[in-house]
């Protein structure tokens, strides 16, 4: 078995915390960015800046459906051409090319009538938030999350130069524009602090937090991963992991690294863990997070 390089940070509700690996290294957050996008949307909705349940202009779906993956939109991860272009280190395609390719065969189902993971959906959610606020996503995340929580390392990566500063050497050969909903980067510590803040009530008021946790139940165990039961809320993977009980957060995967950022409320001292490993198997990072949750 190949041993994976692991870096992690954990924070317990009591205030205890600790780290494994490089404390100051920067990592790509991959799909944990979806959690941040959803938090921003819910905060904006609380302020009356947008309506989660209004149909987007010219679209059949709502912002809530995009965030919950119930819009019926397909995902671009299914296309061999996409992965070939990423591997060839090409310049990212225009969002129009990507969307046209994804929607060539139409939606997978009517909005609200099913569930299917869609990065396209989060691309549209990002664009709607940017249009509504008149600010780029990086600015919205900074204003609503990064600055209030003092998460100095977090930024939205948009250039190869930004990715070249990340811990994994392979990051220098990747353009973050291939992550069309955006890819936040930062330390393991700041990833853990972001999710910890959500679950201790420092980011959303109780009613908005409850709306974020509304779960679409998906099913049982996932092969090669610790999930016994899984579902999806707004920007949150949620369910039960073997050995750790309830888990809420998000995993992420790119061409050279994976991450698992989860809150484990069933622990005697509820704990939030952000774990980053090399490779492309999200299960490795998830199992490492579970192991840390059991040790603390």
C-alpha positions in Angstrom: 0.0 0.0 0.0 1.3 3.5 -0.9 1.7 5.7 2.1 0.3 9.1 1.6 1.7 12.4 2.9 -0.9 13.7 5.4 -1.3 17.2 6.8 -4.2 18.1 9.1 -5.5 20.5 11.8 -8.2 19.8 14.4 -10.2 22.0 16.7 -12.5 20.7 19.5 -15.5 22.6 20.8 -13.7 22.9 24.2 -10.9 24.9 22.5 -8.4 22.1 22.3 -6.6 21.9 18.9 -3.6 20.4 17.2 -1.9 19.7 13.9 -0.2 17.0 11.9 2.4 17.8 9.2 3.2 21.3 7.9 1.3 23.9 9.9 2.0 26.8 7.4 1.7 24.9 4.1 -0.9 26.1 1.6 -3.3 23.6 0.0 -6.1 23.7 -2.6 -9.5 23.4 -1.0 -11.1 21.9 -4.1 -14.8 21.2 -3.5 -14.6 22.5 0.1 -15.0 25.8 -1.8 -18.7 24.7 -2.3 -19.2 25.0 1.5 -17.9 28.6 1.4 -20.1 29.5 -1.6 -23.1 28.1 0.2 -22.3 30.0 3.4 -22.0 33.2 1.4 -25.3 32.6 -0.3 -27.1 32.0 3.0 -25.6 35.1 4.6 -26.6 37.2 1.6 -30.1 35.7 1.8 -30.3 36.6 5.5 -29.4 40.2 4.6 -32.1 40.3 1.9 -29.7 40.6 -0.9 -31.0 37.5 -2.7 -33.8 35.0 -2.6 -32.7 31.3 -2.5 -36.0 30.1 -3.9 -36.5 32.6 -6.8 -35.8 31.2 -10.3 -32.6 32.6 -11.7 -33.2 34.9 -14.7 -33.9 32.8 -17.8 -33.3 29.5 -15.9 -35.7 26.8 -14.6 -33.9 26.3 -11.3 -33.3 28.3 -8.1 -30.2 29.1 -6.3 -31.1 26.7 -3.5 -31.4 23.9 -6.1 -28.0 24.7 -7.5 -26.5 24.6 -4.0 -28.2 21.3 -3.1 -27.4 19.6 -6.5 -31.1 19.2 -7.2 -31.2 21.4 -10.3 -30.9 18.6 -12.8 -27.7 20.0 -14.4 -25.1 17.5 -15.4 -21.4 17.6 -14.4 -18.4 18.3 -16.6 -16.4 15.6 -14.8 -18.0 13.0 -17.1 -16.2 14.3 -20.2 -12.9 12.6 -21.2 -12.1 15.8 -23.3 -12.1 17.8 -20.1 -9.7 15.5 -18.3 -7.5 15.3 -21.3 -7.2 19.1 -21.6 -6.4 19.4 -17.9 -3.7 16.7 -18.2 -2.3 18.4 -21.3 -2.0 21.6 -19.2 -4.1 23.6 -21.6 -5.6 27.0 -20.9 -9.1 26.6 -19.3 -12.0 26.6 -21.8 -14.5 29.4 -21.8 -17.5 28.9 -19.5 -19.7 29.0 -22.6 -17.9 26.1 -24.2 -18.1 24.1 -21.0 -21.8 24.8 -20.4 -22.7 24.0 -24.1 -20.9 20.7 -23.9 -22.5 19.8 -20.6 -26.0 20.7 -21.7 -25.8 19.3 -25.2 -28.2 16.4 -24.2 -30.3 18.6 -21.9 -30.8 18.4 -18.2 -30.8 15.1 -16.3 -34.2 15.7 -14.7 -36.6 18.6 -13.9 -35.4 20.9 -11.1 -36.2 19.5 -7.7 -37.1 16.1 -9.0 -33.8 14.3 -8.2 -30.2 14.7 -7.2 -26.9 14.7 -9.2 -23.6 16.3 -8.2 -22.9 19.2 -10.5 -19.9 21.5 -10.7 -21.8 23.3 -13.5 -24.5 24.1 -10.9 -22.0 25.7 -8.6 -20.4 27.6 -11.5 -23.9 29.2 -12.0 -24.3 29.8 -8.3 -21.0 31.6 -8.2 -21.9 33.7 -11.2 -25.3 34.6 -9.6 -23.6 35.7 -6.4 -21.1 37.8 -8.3 -23.9 39.4 -10.4 -26.0 40.1 -7.3 -23.2 41.6 -5.2 -21.3 43.2 -8.1 -18.1 41.7 -6.6 -15.9 38.8 -7.6 -16.3 35.6 -5.6 -12.9 36.2 -3.9 -14.1 39.5 -2.6 -17.4 38.1 -1.4 -15.6 35.3 0.5 -13.1 37.8 2.0 -15.9 40.1 3.1 -18.3 37.5 4.6 -15.9 34.8 5.8 -12.2 35.5 5.6 -12.0 38.9 7.3 -14.6 38.3 10.1 -12.9 35.1 11.1 -9.3 36.3 10.6 -8.5 33.5 8.2 -5.5 35.3 6.6 -4.3 32.4 4.5 -7.5 31.9 2.5 -7.7 33.3 -1.0 -9.4 32.4 -4.3 -6.8 31.1 -6.7 -7.1 32.3 -10.2 -3.6 32.0 -11.7 -0.9 29.4 -12.1 1.4 31.7 -10.1 -0.9 31.4 -7.1 -1.0 27.6 -7.5 2.8 27.4 -7.7 2.9 28.6 -4.0 1.0 25.5 -2.8 2.6 22.6 -0.9 2.2 20.0 -3.6 4.8 20.4 -6.4 2.4 19.2 -9.0 0.2 22.3 -8.3 2.6 24.4 -10.4 1.4 22.5 -13.5 -2.3 23.2 -12.9 -4.5 26.2 -13.8 -7.1 26.8 -11.1 -9.4 28.1 -13.9 -10.3 24.5 -14.5 -12.3 24.6 -11.3 -15.2 26.6 -12.7 -16.9 27.4 -9.4 -13.6 28.6 -8.0 -10.9 27.0 -5.9 -10.0 28.5 -2.5 -6.6 27.8 -1.1 -5.2 28.1 2.4 -3.8 26.3 5.3 -5.3 23.2 7.0 -5.7 25.3 10.1 -7.8 28.0 8.3 -10.0 25.3 6.6 -10.7 23.7 10.0 -11.4 27.2 11.6 -13.8 28.0 8.8 -15.9 24.9 9.3 -15.6 25.1 13.1 -17.0 28.6 13.0 -20.0 27.4 11.1 -20.8 24.7 13.7 -20.3 27.0 16.7 -22.6 29.6 15.3 -20.1 32.3 14.3 -21.1 32.5 10.7 -24.9 32.0 10.4 -27.8 32.7 12.7 -29.7 29.6 13.9 -32.5 29.7 11.3 -30.1 30.1 8.4 -27.9 27.3 9.8 -30.9 25.0 10.0 -31.7 25.7 6.4 -28.2 24.9 5.4 -28.5 21.5 7.1 -31.6 20.4 5.3 -30.5 17.0 3.9 -31.3 15.2 0.7 -30.7 11.6 1.7 -28.7 9.6 -0.9 -28.2 6.2 0.5 -25.8 3.8 2.2 -22.1 2.9 2.2 -19.7 4.1 -0.4 -17.0 1.6 -1.6 -13.5 2.5 -0.4 -14.7 5.3 1.8 -15.8 5.5 5.5 -19.4 6.5 4.8 -22.1 4.2 6.2 -24.9 6.6 5.2 -24.7 9.7 3.2 -26.7 12.7 2.0 -26.2 16.3 0.8 -27.3 19.5 2.4 -26.4 23.0 1.1 -22.7 22.8 0.3 -22.3 20.0 2.9 -21.8 16.3 2.5 -23.5 14.8 5.5 -24.2 11.4 7.0 -22.5 8.8 9.2 -18.9 7.6 9.0 -17.8 4.3 10.5 -15.9 4.8 13.7 -16.8 8.5 14.0 -20.6 8.8 13.9 -22.3 11.8 12.3 -20.1 13.8 9.9 -20.8 17.1 8.1 -18.5 18.9 5.9 -17.0 18.4 2.4 -14.4 16.3 0.6 -12.4 17.6 -2.4 -10.4 16.0 -5.2 -8.1 17.3 -7.9 -5.4 15.8 -10.2 -2.8 15.6 -7.4 -4.4 16.0 -4.0 -7.5 15.4 -1.9 -9.0 16.8 1.2 -11.6 16.0 3.8 -12.9 18.8 6.0 -15.5 17.5 8.5 -17.3 18.3 11.8 -17.9 15.2 14.0 -20.7 16.2 16.5 -20.9 12.8 18.1 -17.4 12.9 19.6 -17.4 13.4 23.4 -15.8 16.8 22.7 -17.3 17.6 19.2 -14.4 18.1 16.8 -13.7 19.7 13.4 -10.9 18.2 11.3 -9.3 19.4 8.0 -7.1 16.7 6.4 -5.1 17.0 3.2 -3.3 14.2 1.4 -1.6 13.6 -1.9 -3.2 11.3 -4.6 -6.7 11.3 -6.0 -8.6 9.1 -3.6 -10.9 11.1 -1.3 -11.4 8.0 0.8 -7.8 8.3 2.0 -8.3 11.8 3.4 -11.7 10.8 4.9 -10.3 7.8 6.7 -7.4 9.9 8.0 -9.9 12.4 9.3 -11.9 9.7 11.0 -8.7 8.3 12.6 -7.8 11.7 14.0 -11.4 12.2 15.3 -11.1 8.9 17.2 -7.7 9.7 18.7 -8.6 13.1 20.1 
